[in-house]
C-alpha cells in the first residue's frame, strides 16, 4: 500500500546531548505515538578538532559512540516513548553535520525531520540555529523546528 504524500511513518530526530535536543526528542516521540510512526535518533560527530593518529582517532570515535548511546538510552526511557519503535544511528567523522543529516534523511526516506533550534555549540550566539537552518534549507522532506 502506497503512503499518502502527507503521511508520517518515519521521523528523524538529530540529537547532540543538549537540553534542547532532549526536549525535541520528547516532542518527536509524542508525535510518533500519535501518528503510529517510528523514530530514528541520529547523532552526527564531525571531524575531531585536532589531528589524531589512527589509534587515537578510533578511541575518540568509540567515546563519541558511547556518549551518544547514553543519550539514546535516556531518550528511550522518556515516558513519551512508550510503545514507539525507536532506532538509533551514529555517524562519525562527518565533513558536514548538516550534509550528513540531510543525506541520511534522504537515504532512509524519512517523512519528517524534527530538530531543535539550538544545540551544544560553544559559539551559540554566533551559530544560533546553524544546523537547524541548514537542514531546513536542504532537506527533501518537511522539517519541524522545536524551541
C-alpha beads as a LAMMPS data file, in Angstrom:
LAMMPS data file: protein, C-alpha beads

147 atoms
146 bonds

1 atom types
1 bond types

-500.0 500.0 xlo xhi
-500.0 500.0 ylo yhi
-500.0 500.0 zlo zhi

Masses

1 110.0

Atoms # bond

1 1 1 0.000 0.000 0.000
2 1 1 1.486 3.334 -1.043
3 1 1 1.615 6.065 1.559
4 1 1 -0.114 9.349 1.008
5 1 1 2.028 12.391 0.414
6 1 1 1.386 13.812 3.898
7 1 1 1.578 10.541 5.817
8 1 1 4.250 10.436 8.517
9 1 1 5.692 6.979 9.136
10 1 1 9.426 7.665 9.681
11 1 1 10.686 10.572 11.785
12 1 1 14.344 11.555 12.052
13 1 1 15.492 13.286 15.242
14 1 1 19.073 14.600 15.180
15 1 1 20.371 14.957 18.749
16 1 1 23.511 16.359 20.334
17 1 1 23.017 15.755 24.047
18 1 1 21.811 19.289 24.743
19 1 1 18.729 20.076 26.793
20 1 1 17.111 21.353 23.590
21 1 1 17.714 18.059 21.789
22 1 1 16.159 16.074 24.666
23 1 1 13.136 18.397 24.614
24 1 1 12.966 17.971 20.838
25 1 1 13.038 14.195 21.241
26 1 1 10.089 14.355 23.661
27 1 1 8.049 16.301 21.093
28 1 1 9.024 13.873 18.344
29 1 1 8.127 10.845 20.480
30 1 1 4.688 12.286 21.242
31 1 1 4.130 12.946 17.553
32 1 1 5.342 9.452 16.620
33 1 1 2.947 7.890 19.101
34 1 1 0.064 9.964 17.710
35 1 1 0.927 9.075 14.097
36 1 1 1.987 5.475 14.810
37 1 1 5.367 6.340 13.294
38 1 1 8.884 5.132 14.030
39 1 1 11.697 7.367 15.251
40 1 1 15.356 7.313 14.333
41 1 1 17.623 9.158 16.742
42 1 1 20.725 10.374 14.912
43 1 1 23.946 11.789 16.292
44 1 1 26.470 13.183 13.822
45 1 1 30.004 13.788 15.034
46 1 1 32.180 15.940 12.847
47 1 1 35.915 15.546 12.365
48 1 1 37.817 15.904 15.671
49 1 1 39.234 19.365 16.364
50 1 1 42.874 18.222 16.455
51 1 1 44.637 15.882 14.065
52 1 1 44.799 12.461 15.731
53 1 1 46.821 9.359 14.894
54 1 1 44.764 6.391 13.741
55 1 1 44.800 4.623 17.134
56 1 1 43.688 7.810 18.923
57 1 1 41.077 8.544 16.290
58 1 1 39.385 5.172 16.781
59 1 1 39.400 5.708 20.564
60 1 1 37.880 9.168 20.047
61 1 1 35.105 7.755 17.848
62 1 1 34.420 4.968 20.347
63 1 1 33.995 7.600 23.079
64 1 1 31.646 9.549 20.778
65 1 1 29.547 6.411 20.203
66 1 1 29.420 5.649 23.942
67 1 1 28.321 9.204 24.742
68 1 1 25.612 9.029 22.073
69 1 1 24.457 5.636 23.390
70 1 1 23.917 7.228 26.809
71 1 1 21.789 9.950 25.200
72 1 1 19.848 7.317 23.269
73 1 1 19.173 5.347 26.478
74 1 1 17.947 8.494 28.223
75 1 1 15.544 9.267 25.384
76 1 1 14.296 5.668 25.135
77 1 1 13.331 5.902 28.820
78 1 1 11.160 9.001 28.359
79 1 1 7.500 8.165 29.099
80 1 1 6.553 9.752 25.752
81 1 1 8.425 6.892 24.048
82 1 1 6.317 4.052 25.438
83 1 1 5.297 1.804 22.528
84 1 1 7.234 3.866 19.930
85 1 1 9.638 2.000 17.627
86 1 1 12.974 3.768 18.229
87 1 1 16.090 3.160 16.156
88 1 1 19.484 4.807 16.636
89 1 1 22.383 5.760 14.419
90 1 1 25.751 7.434 14.987
91 1 1 27.739 8.934 12.115
92 1 1 31.357 9.790 12.936
93 1 1 33.917 11.849 11.076
94 1 1 31.412 13.877 9.092
95 1 1 32.757 16.706 6.970
96 1 1 29.368 18.400 7.324
97 1 1 26.861 17.761 10.108
98 1 1 24.089 19.351 8.045
99 1 1 25.033 17.374 4.930
100 1 1 25.130 14.115 6.881
101 1 1 21.704 14.701 8.433
102 1 1 20.144 15.629 5.084
103 1 1 21.764 12.683 3.258
104 1 1 20.723 10.212 5.957
105 1 1 17.137 11.508 5.847
106 1 1 17.073 11.119 2.082
107 1 1 18.746 7.696 2.026
108 1 1 16.342 6.388 4.687
109 1 1 13.292 8.004 3.036
110 1 1 12.327 9.900 6.184
111 1 1 8.949 11.630 6.140
112 1 1 9.811 14.316 8.696
113 1 1 12.861 15.717 10.473
114 1 1 12.271 17.082 13.978
115 1 1 15.208 19.216 15.079
116 1 1 15.953 21.667 17.875
117 1 1 16.723 25.281 17.110
118 1 1 19.788 25.337 19.376
119 1 1 22.488 22.840 20.180
120 1 1 25.633 22.488 22.258
121 1 1 27.840 24.756 20.208
122 1 1 30.294 26.794 22.242
123 1 1 29.584 29.577 19.772
124 1 1 25.829 29.586 20.354
125 1 1 25.416 33.302 19.775
126 1 1 27.375 33.164 16.518
127 1 1 25.975 29.906 15.195
128 1 1 22.498 30.000 16.690
129 1 1 20.466 27.509 14.759
130 1 1 23.040 26.987 12.015
131 1 1 22.458 23.220 11.844
132 1 1 18.683 23.587 12.029
133 1 1 18.798 26.336 9.420
134 1 1 20.954 24.253 7.076
135 1 1 18.778 21.169 7.463
136 1 1 15.648 23.232 6.828
137 1 1 17.176 24.719 3.683
138 1 1 18.347 21.409 2.185
139 1 1 16.039 18.629 3.424
140 1 1 13.925 16.695 0.944
141 1 1 11.109 16.391 3.483
142 1 1 9.319 18.690 5.931
143 1 1 11.278 19.898 8.963
144 1 1 9.671 20.655 12.311
145 1 1 11.689 23.076 14.461
146 1 1 11.414 22.794 18.251
147 1 1 12.472 25.613 20.574

Bonds

1 1 1 2
2 1 2 3
3 1 3 4
4 1 4 5
5 1 5 6
6 1 6 7
7 1 7 8
8 1 8 9
9 1 9 10
10 1 10 11
11 1 11 12
12 1 12 13
13 1 13 14
14 1 14 15
15 1 15 16
16 1 16 17
17 1 17 18
18 1 18 19
19 1 19 20
20 1 20 21
21 1 21 22
22 1 22 23
23 1 23 24
24 1 24 25
25 1 25 26
26 1 26 27
27 1 27 28
28 1 28 29
29 1 29 30
30 1 30 31
31 1 31 32
32 1 32 33
33 1 33 34
34 1 34 35
35 1 35 36
36 1 36 37
37 1 37 38
38 1 38 39
39 1 39 40
40 1 40 41
41 1 41 42
42 1 42 43
43 1 43 44
44 1 44 45
45 1 45 46
46 1 46 47
47 1 47 48
48 1 48 49
49 1 49 50
50 1 50 51
51 1 51 52
52 1 52 53
53 1 53 54
54 1 54 55
55 1 55 56
56 1 56 57
57 1 57 58
58 1 58 59
59 1 59 60
60 1 60 61
61 1 61 62
62 1 62 63
63 1 63 64
64 1 64 65
65 1 65 66
66 1 66 67
67 1 67 68
68 1 68 69
69 1 69 70
70 1 70 71
71 1 71 72
72 1 72 73
73 1 73 74
74 1 74 75
75 1 75 76
76 1 76 77
77 1 77 78
78 1 78 79
79 1 79 80
80 1 80 81
81 1 81 82
82 1 82 83
83 1 83 84
84 1 84 85
85 1 85 86
86 1 86 87
87 1 87 88
88 1 88 89
89 1 89 90
90 1 90 91
91 1 91 92
92 1 92 93
93 1 93 94
94 1 94 95
95 1 95 96
96 1 96 97
97 1 97 98
98 1 98 99
99 1 99 100
100 1 100 101
101 1 101 102
102 1 102 103
103 1 103 104
104 1 104 105
105 1 105 106
106 1 106 107
107 1 107 108
108 1 108 109
109 1 109 110
110 1 110 111
111 1 111 112
112 1 112 113
113 1 113 114
114 1 114 115
115 1 115 116
116 1 116 117
117 1 117 118
118 1 118 119
119 1 119 120
120 1 120 121
121 1 121 122
122 1 122 123
123 1 123 124
124 1 124 125
125 1 125 126
126 1 126 127
127 1 127 128
128 1 128 129
129 1 129 130
130 1 130 131
131 1 131 132
132 1 132 133
133 1 133 134
134 1 134 135
135 1 135 136
136 1 136 137
137 1 137 138
138 1 138 139
139 1 139 140
140 1 140 141
141 1 141 142
142 1 142 143
143 1 143 144
144 1 144 145
145 1 145 146
146 1 146 147
